[in-house]
Amino acid sequence: MAALAVRRADFLMTLAYATDLATGHTRDFALRSCVLAMRLAETAGLDEQMRRSVYHQALLRHVGCNADTHLLAAAFGNEIALHQDYALIDRGNIAEIRAMFARALTRTFPTMSPAEVDNAVAEARTVTVPVLAGCCEVAQMIAGRIGLSLEACENLGQPYERWDGLGLPLGLKGDAVRLPVRIVALAQDAVVLTEHHGFEEMIAIITKRSGSAYDPELANFFLAHAERLMVGIDGPVDRETILALEPLPHAVLGEDACEEAYLAIADMIDMRMPFTFGHSRAVAELAHAAGKHMGLPASDMRDVRWAGYTHDIGELAVPVATWMRAGALTQRETDEARLHPYHGERALASMGGEGKEVAALVLRHHEHLDGSGYHRYARGNDLSPAARVLAAAEAFQTAREARPHRAGLSDAAAAAKLRGAVKEGKLCAEAVEAVLTCAGQPARRATAERLAGLTPREIEVLRLIAAGHTAKEAARLLEIAPKTADNHIQNLYSKIGVTTRAGAALYALERGLVQQGIHAA
C-alpha cells in the first residue's frame, strides 16, 4: 500500500459533522461557524498561532458532547431537543434556564404535576454540571489523541464559560476565558441566532448580551463588521473552503496517526451509553480479522477496520432516549434510525481519498444480499467482500450485546442467528463463517468459494483491469513489473474461468469487487 498522508483537518470536519448530529444543529453548522470565527479572527488581525487555536476551537467545541449523555436523557428525555433549546437561550439568565428545563420535563414526563416539575428544575444543576464537566474533559482527551496542541486542548476545557462568570462548570470570568473560546462562542451564537431569528434580531440579541455572555470589546468589534462578516454564512460550506482556512503549517497524519484518529472517533461515538462502550472497537477488530482470514488485500482490511470504528457515527442523529427505552421503536423512530448509515457516509465522505472507501463501507453496513437491508436496499452485486464482512461482524457483535429492549445472546446463539440469516439469503456465507471462525466459533465450510481462491494481489489487479486499466497501467499503479502484472492477470483469468478483460470485469462487478475511485481516465 502507498504511504498515507491525510490532512488532520479532514478528521476535524468529520468530528464537527458528528457533533452537529449529536447536538441537533443544522448541517454544516460547525463549518459555517468556523468560517465566521476565522473571518472575525482575521479581521481583528490575530496572529497565525491564535487563528490556529480559533480554527480548532470552532470545529471541535462540542466534541465532548456525548459524555454521559445517558444521564441527560434519563433526567430530561430527548437530549438533542435539549441541546437545541440550550443553544438559543441566554445561558446566564436563570428564568430562561428554568423555562428550558420545564419544557423538557413536560415534554418527557407529561403526567408530572407543576410542583414536581418545579422540584425537578431545582435539581437540574446537580445533573447538568457534572455532565458538562465530563464533556469538557472528554473533549480535551479526544483533542490530545488526534495530536492537537496543549493550548488547543486547554481551550476545549472552557466551551461553556462566559465573560460574566456565569458559565459552567468552572465559572471563569473575563480574560480568564481564553480569547479563542470567546470568539467561537460569539460566532456560533451569531450563526444559530441568525438561523432562528434573522440577521436584525441576531444583532439585537448580541448587543443585549454584550458584557454578560460576550466580551464587550469583542462583541462591539463584531457588531461593527457584522454585515461583511456574515455574508454567505447561511449557505453551504465545502471541504476545500475549510481546508483553505487552516493556518500554516497544515498538519498531515500518517497511517499510525490516522489509526488513532479513527479510534478517537469510535470512542466518541460509543460513550453516549454504557451498553455501547467498546462496541465499535470490537466490530472493527472482528471485521479486520475476518477480512484477513478471507485473504482480502491489506488496503481492504484497513478500510474495513476503519469503517468498523466509525460505522455508527450516524446514530448520533438519533436521541439517546430512543435507544434507552425498553419498548419497541415507533415507525418514525425506526425510519430515523435506519438513516444512520446515510449520515455516517456523509460524515466521512468529505475526507476524500481513502475516506471515500471507508464511507462507502459505512453506508452499506446494514445492507443485505437480498435487498432487505437499509437504507438503500442494495443487493449482492453492490456489496464488496469487505462490505459483507463488516455487515457480518456488526451483526454478530451486536447480537451478543445486551440492550434495554432485549438480552444479549450467547456466542453460540449469536452464531446460530447469523447462520440463519445466511439461509434466508441476507448475509454472505463466506463472510459469516470467517467472522465466526475469528470469534472462536466452530467453523463450517462456506457454501461457495466466492473469490475463487484469488490472492490479495490478484484481487487488486482484477479491480484495476475491471476499471479499464491496461496491464502496464495496473503495474504502474501497484508499483510492480509489467511482466508480473501480466502473470497475475493470466492466473486470475484461469481461476475465475474467463479469457477476456470484459469477462473479468463482469465477474468483478457481479461480486462487488469494483471499487470507487479507480476508474481509468
RODO-707422 format. One record per residue (C-alpha): residue in three letters; x, y, z. Coordinates in steps of 0.001 Angstrom, whole numbers, plus 500000, padded with zeros to 6 digits. Layout:
! RODO-707422
type Ala x X y Y z Z
...
***
This chain:
! RODO-707422
type Met x 500000 y 500000 z 500000
type Ala x 501161 y 503521 z 499297
type Ala x 502032 y 505586 z 502350
type Leu x 499073 y 507506 z 503736
type Ala x 499080 y 511270 z 504127
type Val x 495727 y 512614 z 505356
type Arg x 495062 y 516191 z 506416
type Arg x 494167 y 516297 z 510093
type Ala x 491608 y 518932 z 509204
type Asp x 489633 y 516202 z 507421
type Phe x 489241 y 514359 z 510716
type Leu x 488264 y 517610 z 512416
type Met x 485495 y 518093 z 509852
type Thr x 484236 y 514549 z 510427
type Leu x 484105 y 515212 z 514165
type Ala x 482383 y 518538 z 513508
type Tyr x 479700 y 516795 z 511444
type Ala x 479264 y 514236 z 514210
type Thr x 478763 y 516898 z 516857
type Asp x 476266 y 518723 z 514661
type Leu x 474250 y 515485 z 514551
type Ala x 474516 y 514929 z 518294
type Thr x 473505 y 518485 z 519216
type Gly x 470696 y 518870 z 516683
type His x 472316 y 521685 z 514757
type Thr x 471639 y 522172 z 511079
type Arg x 474004 y 520623 z 508595
type Asp x 477392 y 522355 z 508290
type Phe x 476711 y 524406 z 511433
type Ala x 480195 y 523882 z 512842
type Leu x 481780 y 524504 z 509432
type Arg x 479834 y 527739 z 508916
type Ser x 480738 y 528806 z 512446
type Cys x 484374 y 528085 z 511625
type Val x 484192 y 530337 z 508569
type Leu x 482686 y 533156 z 510651
type Ala x 485121 y 532729 z 513536
type Met x 488128 y 532751 z 511176
type Arg x 486812 y 535854 z 509393
type Leu x 486456 y 537543 z 512765
type Ala x 489965 y 536489 z 513830
type Glu x 491481 y 537668 z 510551
type Thr x 489619 y 540991 z 510623
type Ala x 490871 y 541530 z 514159
type Gly x 494438 y 540959 z 512965
type Leu x 495172 y 537961 z 515184
type Asp x 498452 y 536163 z 514576
type Glu x 498759 y 532730 z 512991
type Gln x 499013 y 530840 z 516264
type Met x 495877 y 532464 z 517636
type Arg x 493985 y 531857 z 514405
type Arg x 495006 y 528194 z 514555
type Ser x 493521 y 527995 z 518041
type Val x 490307 y 529601 z 516800
type Tyr x 490169 y 527125 z 513911
type His x 490462 y 524105 z 516200
type Gln x 488021 y 525501 z 518754
type Ala x 485393 y 526223 z 516100
type Leu x 485473 y 522704 z 514680
type Leu x 485731 y 520828 z 517978
type Arg x 483907 y 522990 z 520520
type His x 481249 y 520329 z 521150
type Val x 483348 y 517219 z 520501
type Gly x 482858 y 516063 z 524092
type Cys x 479077 y 516405 z 523926
type Asn x 478486 y 512642 z 524100
type Ala x 479937 y 512281 z 527580
type Asp x 477324 y 510880 z 529976
type Thr x 474541 y 511708 z 527538
type His x 472504 y 508875 z 529022
type Leu x 472298 y 510852 z 532280
type Leu x 470789 y 513843 z 530477
type Ala x 468373 y 511560 z 528622
type Ala x 467280 y 509834 z 531823
type Ala x 466614 y 513160 z 533543
type Phe x 465165 y 515228 z 530690
type Gly x 464347 y 512903 z 527792
type Asn x 465370 y 513895 z 524268
type Glu x 468848 y 515348 z 524810
type Ile x 469089 y 516560 z 521205
type Ala x 465999 y 518745 z 521714
type Leu x 467560 y 519964 z 524963
type His x 470757 y 520917 z 523115
type Gln x 468689 y 522795 z 520534
type Asp x 466865 y 524771 z 523222
type Tyr x 470109 y 525447 z 525097
type Ala x 471717 y 526964 z 522005
type Leu x 469025 y 529643 z 521752
type Ile x 468705 y 530906 z 525312
type Asp x 470830 y 533298 z 527329
type Arg x 472648 y 530714 z 529450
type Gly x 473210 y 533248 z 532214
type Asn x 469522 y 534080 z 532565
type Ile x 468047 y 531960 z 535362
type Ala x 464461 y 532446 z 534183
type Glu x 465307 y 531251 z 530652
type Ile x 467217 y 528258 z 532007
type Arg x 464336 y 527231 z 534263
type Ala x 461847 y 527615 z 531415
type Met x 464059 y 525449 z 529182
type Phe x 464229 y 522613 z 531715
type Ala x 460499 y 522900 z 532467
type Arg x 459727 y 522464 z 528738
type Ala x 461994 y 519417 z 528563
type Leu x 460420 y 517808 z 531614
type Thr x 456872 y 518467 z 530444
type Arg x 457733 y 517047 z 527023
type Thr x 459264 y 513918 z 528551
type Phe x 457009 y 513380 z 531551
type Pro x 453581 y 514814 z 530603
type Thr x 451943 y 513483 z 533769
type Met x 454237 y 515460 z 536081
type Ser x 452447 y 517945 z 538282
type Pro x 453592 y 521596 z 538280
type Ala x 455091 y 521085 z 541746
type Glu x 457037 y 518046 z 540582
type Val x 458317 y 519965 z 537575
type Asp x 459463 y 522811 z 539842
type Asn x 461298 y 520373 z 542103
type Ala x 462986 y 518672 z 539163
type Val x 464038 y 522033 z 537687
type Ala x 465542 y 522997 z 541034
type Glu x 467623 y 519805 z 540962
type Ala x 468657 y 520175 z 537300
type Arg x 472007 y 521713 z 538155
type Thr x 473056 y 518595 z 540056
type Val x 472714 y 516633 z 536827
type Thr x 473981 y 519131 z 534284
type Val x 477124 y 520480 z 535964
type Pro x 478845 y 517070 z 536250
type Val x 477784 y 516236 z 532690
type Leu x 479246 y 519496 z 531347
type Ala x 482450 y 518878 z 533301
type Gly x 482669 y 515444 z 531686
type Cys x 482076 y 516963 z 528245
type Cys x 484998 y 519325 z 528741
type Glu x 487350 y 516605 z 529952
type Val x 486441 y 514241 z 527131
type Ala x 486889 y 516997 z 524538
type Gln x 490398 y 517635 z 525830
type Met x 491255 y 513946 z 525746
type Ile x 490000 y 513477 z 522178
type Ala x 491900 y 516556 z 521011
type Gly x 495072 y 515202 z 522559
type Arg x 494633 y 511851 z 520836
type Ile x 494464 y 513475 z 517402
type Gly x 497582 y 515490 z 518100
type Leu x 496324 y 518987 z 518900
type Ser x 498487 y 521284 z 520988
type Leu x 498248 y 521650 z 524742
type Glu x 496819 y 525137 z 524175
type Ala x 494053 y 523795 z 521935
type Cys x 493228 y 521114 z 524494
type Glu x 493042 y 523677 z 527283
type Asn x 490717 y 525850 z 525194
type Leu x 488367 y 522894 z 524777
type Gly x 488052 y 522759 z 528551
type Gln x 486166 y 526083 z 528510
type Pro x 483376 y 525781 z 525886
type Tyr x 480542 y 526807 z 528244
type Glu x 482293 y 529606 z 530144
type Arg x 481118 y 533233 z 529854
type Trp x 482566 y 536711 z 530175
type Asp x 480435 y 537493 z 533256
type Gly x 481458 y 534375 z 535178
type Leu x 478032 y 532731 z 534948
type Gly x 479237 y 529939 z 532681
type Leu x 479783 y 526302 z 533604
type Pro x 481334 y 524246 z 535021
type Leu x 484198 y 526446 z 536261
type Gly x 482583 y 529881 z 536451
type Leu x 485591 y 531561 z 534811
type Lys x 485277 y 535303 z 534295
type Gly x 486660 y 537978 z 531973
type Asp x 490066 y 537305 z 530437
type Ala x 490283 y 534008 z 532312
type Val x 488083 y 532758 z 529472
type Arg x 490563 y 532345 z 526630
type Leu x 490220 y 534541 z 523558
type Pro x 489635 y 531681 z 521055
type Val x 486862 y 530403 z 523335
type Arg x 485244 y 533848 z 523415
type Ile x 485486 y 534262 z 519642
type Val x 483980 y 530873 z 518838
type Ala x 481174 y 531200 z 521394
type Leu x 480180 y 534517 z 519823
type Ala x 480486 y 533177 z 516271
type Gln x 478404 y 530067 z 516953
type Asp x 475705 y 532077 z 518703
type Ala x 475618 y 534524 z 515800
type Val x 475087 y 531665 z 513341
type Val x 472360 y 529906 z 515328
type Leu x 470553 y 533133 z 516238
type Thr x 470542 y 534249 z 512611
type Glu x 469138 y 530890 z 511556
type His x 466266 y 531128 z 514007
type His x 465572 y 534863 z 514247
type Gly x 467130 y 536573 z 511240
type Phe x 470028 y 538998 z 510961
type Glu x 468434 y 542029 z 512595
type Glu x 467210 y 540134 z 515658
type Met x 470624 y 538446 z 515975
type Ile x 472246 y 541886 z 516098
type Ala x 469813 y 542979 z 518804
type Ile x 470467 y 539891 z 520920
type Ile x 474270 y 540133 z 520599
type Thr x 474037 y 543800 z 521583
type Lys x 471920 y 542936 z 524620
type Arg x 474308 y 540208 z 525753
type Ser x 477461 y 542302 z 525311
type Gly x 479260 y 542493 z 528630
type Ser x 477467 y 539444 z 530016
type Ala x 477719 y 536426 z 527723
type Tyr x 480306 y 538131 z 525491
type Asp x 483463 y 540137 z 525913
type Pro x 482110 y 543669 z 525258
type Glu x 485122 y 544745 z 523206
type Leu x 484840 y 541631 z 521039
type Ala x 481054 y 541985 z 520709
type Asn x 481351 y 545627 z 519660
type Phe x 484018 y 544721 z 517110
type Phe x 481790 y 542011 z 515674
type Leu x 478774 y 544323 z 515532
type Ala x 480792 y 546973 z 513705
type His x 481699 y 544477 z 510953
type Ala x 478723 y 542122 z 511148
type Glu x 477254 y 542765 z 507691
type Arg x 480506 y 541909 z 505949
type Leu x 481398 y 539037 z 508274
type Met x 478015 y 537331 z 507857
type Val x 477924 y 537395 z 504050
type Gly x 477127 y 533893 z 502777
type Ile x 477211 y 532305 z 506238
type Asp x 473779 y 530789 z 505694
type Gly x 474975 y 528903 z 502603
type Pro x 476711 y 525513 z 502282
type Val x 480406 y 525177 z 503084
type Asp x 482550 y 522634 z 501238
type Arg x 485627 y 520741 z 502318
type Glu x 488011 y 522836 z 500243
type Thr x 486863 y 526015 z 501977
type Ile x 487633 y 524623 z 505425
type Leu x 490959 y 523165 z 504323
type Ala x 491964 y 526538 z 502904
type Leu x 491141 y 528269 z 506201
type Glu x 493614 y 526188 z 508205
type Pro x 496653 y 528282 z 509110
type Leu x 500053 y 527012 z 508011
type Pro x 501669 y 524599 z 508521
type His x 498957 y 522112 z 507618
type Ala x 499053 y 519067 z 509854
type Val x 499234 y 515757 z 507946
type Leu x 498670 y 512363 z 509549
type Gly x 500400 y 509130 z 508583
type Glu x 498823 y 505698 z 508939
type Asp x 499503 y 505267 z 512662
type Ala x 498121 y 508721 z 513438
type Cys x 495072 y 508004 z 511243
type Glu x 494501 y 504801 z 513183
type Glu x 494464 y 506745 z 516439
type Ala x 492158 y 509376 z 514953
type Tyr x 489676 y 506733 z 513815
type Leu x 489888 y 505140 z 517263
type Ala x 489124 y 508508 z 518842
type Ile x 486022 y 508791 z 516647
type Ala x 484968 y 505281 z 517692
type Asp x 485234 y 506128 z 521367
type Met x 483450 y 509443 z 520876
type Ile x 480535 y 507570 z 519260
type Asp x 480289 y 504762 z 521794
type Met x 480479 y 506745 z 525009
type Arg x 476916 y 508068 z 524770
type Met x 475537 y 504979 z 526526
type Pro x 477170 y 502463 z 528874
type Phe x 475866 y 499495 z 526883
type Thr x 477700 y 500633 z 523725
type Phe x 481108 y 501225 z 525328
type Gly x 483701 y 499440 z 523189
type His x 481176 y 498325 z 520560
type Ser x 482886 y 499974 z 517584
type Arg x 486336 y 498759 z 518612
type Ala x 485017 y 495206 z 518863
type Val x 483316 y 495350 z 515450
type Ala x 486476 y 496740 z 513856
type Glu x 488724 y 494084 z 515390
type Leu x 486423 y 491266 z 514318
type Ala x 485913 y 492611 z 510789
type His x 489665 y 493078 z 510314
type Ala x 490411 y 489542 z 511482
type Ala x 487708 y 488085 z 509251
type Gly x 488973 y 490045 z 506247
type Lys x 492449 y 488676 z 506844
type His x 491023 y 485165 z 507159
type Met x 489324 y 485605 z 503770
type Gly x 492561 y 486783 z 502166
type Leu x 491443 y 490318 z 501385
type Pro x 494078 y 492841 z 500278
type Ala x 495764 y 494879 z 503006
type Ser x 494005 y 498039 z 501854
type Asp x 490616 y 496339 z 502230
type Met x 491470 y 495148 z 505736
type Arg x 492469 y 498671 z 506700
type Asp x 489305 y 500147 z 505227
type Val x 487036 y 497605 z 506912
type Arg x 488772 y 498187 z 510251
type Trp x 488338 y 501949 z 509979
type Ala x 484750 y 501506 z 508837
type Gly x 484208 y 499316 z 511894
type Tyr x 485431 y 502133 z 514111
type Thr x 483063 y 504643 z 512527
type His x 480061 y 502599 z 511341
type Asp x 477696 y 504031 z 513965
type Ile x 478646 y 507701 z 513657
type Gly x 475280 y 508394 z 512031
type Glu x 473456 y 507074 z 515109
type Leu x 474347 y 510349 z 516820
type Ala x 471367 y 511850 z 514978
type Val x 469025 y 509615 z 516996
type Pro x 468354 y 510731 z 520596
type Val x 469841 y 508550 z 523312
type Ala x 466398 y 508496 z 524933
type Thr x 465201 y 506461 z 521931
type Trp x 467883 y 503795 z 522374
type Met x 467430 y 503639 z 526144
type Arg x 463710 y 502903 z 526089
type Ala x 462845 y 499282 z 526802
type Gly x 459932 y 499153 z 524376
type Ala x 459926 y 498805 z 520607
type Leu x 460689 y 501811 z 518415
type Thr x 457811 y 503642 z 516778
type Gln x 457674 y 503680 z 512978
type Arg x 459011 y 507226 z 512949
type Glu x 461880 y 506294 z 515242
type Thr x 462622 y 503247 z 513112
type Asp x 462769 y 505391 z 509991
type Glu x 465136 y 507839 z 511701
type Ala x 467346 y 505032 z 512987
type Arg x 467558 y 503426 z 509558
type Leu x 469010 y 506613 z 508124
type His x 472111 y 506376 z 510284
type Pro x 474227 y 504695 z 507546
type Tyr x 473444 y 507696 z 505315
type His x 474540 y 510183 z 507967
type Gly x 477652 y 508115 z 508619
type Glu x 478601 y 508132 z 504960
type Arg x 478061 y 511893 z 504761
type Ala x 480240 y 512467 z 507819
type Leu x 483126 y 510504 z 506297
type Ala x 482779 y 511239 z 502581
type Ser x 484109 y 514779 z 502936
type Met x 487523 y 513351 z 503795
type Gly x 488217 y 512456 z 500184
type Gly x 490927 y 509972 z 499222
type Glu x 490980 y 506905 z 501444
type Gly x 487990 y 508241 z 503370
type Lys x 485694 y 507576 z 500418
type Glu x 486214 y 503818 z 500634
type Val x 485613 y 503864 z 504385
type Ala x 482483 y 505949 z 503831
type Ala x 481217 y 503512 z 501183
type Leu x 481511 y 500632 z 503656
type Val x 479770 y 502569 z 506416
type Leu x 476935 y 503341 z 504005
type Arg x 476405 y 499608 z 503407
type His x 476902 y 498059 z 506828
type His x 473206 y 497215 z 507259
type Glu x 472529 y 496125 z 503686
type His x 471614 y 492515 z 502820
type Leu x 472342 y 490366 z 499795
type Asp x 468611 y 490009 z 499059
type Gly x 467897 y 493736 z 499208
type Ser x 466095 y 493566 z 502561
type Gly x 468606 y 495751 z 504432
type Tyr x 468717 y 499512 z 504736
type His x 468734 y 502319 z 503881
type Arg x 469396 y 501897 z 500141
type Tyr x 468042 y 498334 z 499807
type Ala x 471243 y 497410 z 497984
type Arg x 471702 y 493856 z 496720
type Gly x 474587 y 491454 z 496428
type Asn x 476299 y 492953 z 493393
type Asp x 476674 y 496255 z 495239
type Leu x 478264 y 494644 z 498301
type Ser x 482005 y 494068 z 498187
type Pro x 483682 y 491322 z 500235
type Ala x 484733 y 493987 z 502733
type Ala x 481144 y 495261 z 502997
type Arg x 479895 y 491716 z 503575
type Val x 482476 y 491130 z 506289
type Leu x 481583 y 494374 z 508045
type Ala x 477869 y 493530 z 507961
type Ala x 478529 y 490092 z 509436
type Ala x 480896 y 491391 z 512122
type Glu x 478454 y 494122 z 513154
type Ala x 475546 y 491683 z 513298
type Phe x 477455 y 489166 z 515426
type Gln x 478849 y 491721 z 517865
type Thr x 475510 y 493499 z 518286
type Ala x 473658 y 490224 z 518859
type Arg x 475996 y 489431 z 521766
type Glu x 475454 y 492799 z 523463
type Ala x 472538 y 493461 z 525810
type Arg x 470223 y 496344 z 525007
type Pro x 467404 y 497884 z 527090
type His x 464793 y 496093 z 524976
type Arg x 466498 y 492656 z 524884
type Ala x 469131 y 490463 z 526491
type Gly x 472412 y 489719 z 524776
type Leu x 472812 y 486322 z 523121
type Ser x 475448 y 483748 z 523926
type Asp x 478184 y 483342 z 521312
type Ala x 476594 y 480089 z 520138
type Ala x 473130 y 481633 z 519868
type Ala x 474530 y 484651 z 518011
type Ala x 476329 y 482297 z 515611
type Ala x 473072 y 480417 z 515001
type Lys x 471303 y 483709 z 514313
type Leu x 473886 y 484685 z 511695
type Arg x 473759 y 481288 z 510010
type Gly x 470003 y 481648 z 509901
type Ala x 470458 y 484956 z 508086
type Val x 472697 y 483152 z 505589
type Lys x 469959 y 480592 z 504902
type Glu x 467485 y 483433 z 504384
type Gly x 469790 y 484982 z 501779
type Lys x 470602 y 488064 z 503832
type Leu x 474251 y 487605 z 504854
type Cys x 477184 y 486210 z 502894
type Ala x 478068 y 482636 z 503912
type Glu x 481817 y 483075 z 503487
type Ala x 481852 y 486356 z 505418
type Val x 479771 y 484895 z 508234
type Glu x 481970 y 481811 z 508549
type Ala x 485091 y 483983 z 508560
type Val x 483634 y 486156 z 511327
type Leu x 482528 y 483181 z 513390
type Thr x 485853 y 481407 z 512981
type Cys x 487713 y 484516 z 514135
type Ala x 485283 y 484829 z 517057
type Gly x 486207 y 481318 z 518193
type Gln x 483098 y 479511 z 516982
type Pro x 483316 y 476027 z 515422
type Ala x 483898 y 476509 z 511724
type Arg x 481686 y 475244 z 508949
type Arg x 482651 y 475141 z 505319
type Ala x 481231 y 478124 z 503440
type Thr x 478628 y 477295 z 500802
type Ala x 480779 y 478670 z 497984
type Glu x 484315 y 479803 z 497240
type Arg x 483248 y 483334 z 496444
type Leu x 486630 y 484693 z 495382
type Ala x 487791 y 481567 z 493543
type Gly x 490964 y 481360 z 495580
type Leu x 492309 y 484694 z 494326
type Thr x 495278 y 486097 z 496209
type Pro x 495088 y 489640 z 497641
type Arg x 497372 y 490875 z 494850
type Glu x 495240 y 489201 z 492180
type Ile x 492157 y 490906 z 493615
type Glu x 493936 y 494266 z 493318
type Val x 494906 y 493568 z 489713
type Leu x 491381 y 492369 z 488883
type Arg x 489905 y 495579 z 490230
type Leu x 492192 y 497702 z 488118
type Ile x 491658 y 495881 z 484834
type Ala x 487917 y 495760 z 485504
type Ala x 488038 y 499546 z 485841
type Gly x 489602 y 499824 z 482385
type His x 493312 y 499953 z 483159
type Thr x 495786 y 498118 z 480948
type Ala x 498306 y 495644 z 482340
type Lys x 501012 y 498321 z 482132
type Glu x 498838 y 500845 z 483960
type Ala x 497997 y 498300 z 486638
type Ala x 501696 y 497569 z 487048
type Arg x 502471 y 501261 z 487449
type Leu x 499683 y 501825 z 489973
type Leu x 500718 y 498802 z 492034
type Glu x 504441 y 499530 z 491602
type Ile x 505217 y 496102 z 490160
type Ala x 506853 y 494977 z 486906
type Pro x 504592 y 494813 z 483815
type Lys x 505502 y 491145 z 483368
type Thr x 504448 y 490444 z 486958
type Ala x 501139 y 492188 z 486363
type Asp x 500574 y 490140 z 483210
type Asn x 501303 y 486929 z 485134
type His x 498734 y 487950 z 487750
type Ile x 496184 y 488603 z 485003
type Gln x 496708 y 485202 z 483396
type Asn x 496500 y 483461 z 486764
type Leu x 493301 y 485202 z 487808
type Tyr x 491706 y 484593 z 484397
type Ser x 492368 y 480902 z 484889
type Lys x 490959 y 480899 z 488417
type Ile x 487715 y 482703 z 487594
type Gly x 487190 y 480920 z 484281
type Val x 487347 y 483817 z 481802
type Thr x 489613 y 484675 z 478881
type Thr x 488967 y 488404 z 478323
type Arg x 489122 y 491673 z 480224
type Ala x 485369 y 492102 z 479639
type Gly x 484672 y 488730 z 481226
type Ala x 486898 y 489599 z 484170
type Ala x 485156 y 492972 z 484534
type Leu x 481742 y 491322 z 484668
type Tyr x 482993 y 488779 z 487223
type Ala x 484306 y 491616 z 489404
type Leu x 481067 y 493580 z 489064
type Glu x 478907 y 490571 z 489934
type Arg x 480881 y 490015 z 493129
type Gly x 481094 y 493596 z 494341
type Leu x 484832 y 493833 z 493688
type Val x 484758 y 497076 z 491681
type Gln x 485709 y 499988 z 493903
type Gln x 485083 y 503708 z 493588
type Gly x 487856 y 505993 z 492525
type Ile x 489984 y 503591 z 490425
type His x 488412 y 504058 z 487011
type Ala x 490699 y 504761 z 484086
type Ala x 490909 y 508357 z 482946
***
